[in-house]
Amino acid sequence: MNLSSEEYNPYYKLYIDGTTKANSIVESLTTNLESVVDFYRNLPKDKLEFAYADGKWTPKEILLHIIDTERIFAYRAMRIARQDRTELAGFEQDDYVASSKANNRSLDTLLNEYVSVRHSSISLFKSFNDLELQSIGKASGSAISVRAIGYILTGHENHHNRIIKERYL
C-alpha cells in the first residue's frame, strides 16, 4: 500500500519505512506479534534492565514504551476512523517511561500485556474498511491517517528492536 506523505508527519517516515507495506496492516501486526515476543524472550536476562548510557531506556522500559504507544495510537486510529474531528493531543514519552516502573516487572507480565494490547489492535484494524483506513485526522499538531497509524505501530517496534540489537547486545 502506498502512503502519501500527506498522511503523516515526516517524523514518522523512519517508522513507515521500517515496516513491510507489502503486507496488510493486520498481517504486519500479526507477524510482529510473534517476532517481538520471540525477540524479547531471547534477550539475555542480564540485559533486560541494562541501559547503554545515562538517560537511555532499558529493554523492559522500551517494551512498555511500545505498549503505551500502541494503546495511544490505536485510540487515535479508532477516533479518526469514527470521524471524530477533534484534534488529538500528543504525549510525552519520556514522562511515561519515567513513571512506568517497567524494571520492577517481570518480562512475562510485560509480554502478556504486549500480547493483549496487540490482539486488541489486530481486532480494531480488522474492523476498519478501506474508507476508514484512509480517514485522516489530526494528532500532535499534524495530519495522520488510520492506515499510517497501523504501519507506524510495526515500524516503531522494529525501530526499537534494531536499537536494542545495535546498542545493547
Sequence and secondary structure as in RCSB ss.txt:
>XXXX:A:sequence
MNLSSEEYNPYYKLYIDGTTKANSIVESLTTNLESVVDFYRNLPKDKLEFAYADGKWTPKEILLHIIDTERIFAY
RAMRIARQDRTELAGFEQDDYVASSKANNRSLDTLLNEYVSVRHSSISLFKSFNDLELQSIGKASGSAISVRAIG
YILTGHENHHNRIIKERYL
>XXXX:A:secstr
    GGGS GGGHHHHHTS TTS HHHHHHHHHHHHHHHHHTS GGGTT  SSTT   HHHHHHHHHHHHHHHHH
HHHHHHTT  S B    HHHHHHTT GGGS HHHHHHHHHHHHHHHHHHHHH  HHHHT EEEETTEEEEHHHHH
HHHHHHHHHHHHHHHHHT 
